[in-house]
Amino acid sequence: MKTGKVELERRDFIKKIGKFAIVSPFVLSSILACSDDDANDDLMDGEMDGELEAIKFSDGQISLNLDLLDELNQPGGWLIIDERKVLILNTGDGEFSALSSICTHQQCDNNWTFKEGILNCTCHNSLFETDGSIINGPANTPLASYDTSQVDNLLTIFK
């Protein structure tokens, strides 16, 4: 354990925090100006350059063009769709599972790992099967699961 004494006068603290308050809006605005808001547009609805985008939403369905989603093209591959709170898993043998990405323990989202056929919510280490059933808590309710259908390289999730 390290110990020490911070010797910073109130006036010095106010000067330092004041400089930060003046500079931070400029830094933040330059970071945002440099960000690419369109970075994920090629994954979403519509057509771009005549090609079907990777993910489309319509009437309670999510359509995934597997040709454009390398994450799902091999067994053990997985993807979270934040906009619909859905977790899609390639369970192998051409099979896919679609589950809620919200853990039933304390509603953690986007805190998942998928390894050797087991989903782990890393918030509190609840473990789930690929069908959403519980392997080990603290979660005591399975994840919601959604029907899927695949025709060629188009996977549809019915949510």
ABEGO torsion letter per residue (X at the ends): XBBEBBBBBAAAAAAAAAAAAAAAAAAAAAAAAABBAAAAAAABBEBBGGBBBABBBBGGBBBBBAAABAAAABBGBBBBBAAAGBBBBBAEGGBBBBBBABBAAAGBBGBBBBBGGBBBBAAAGBBBBAAGBBABOABABBBBBBBBBBBEABBBBBX
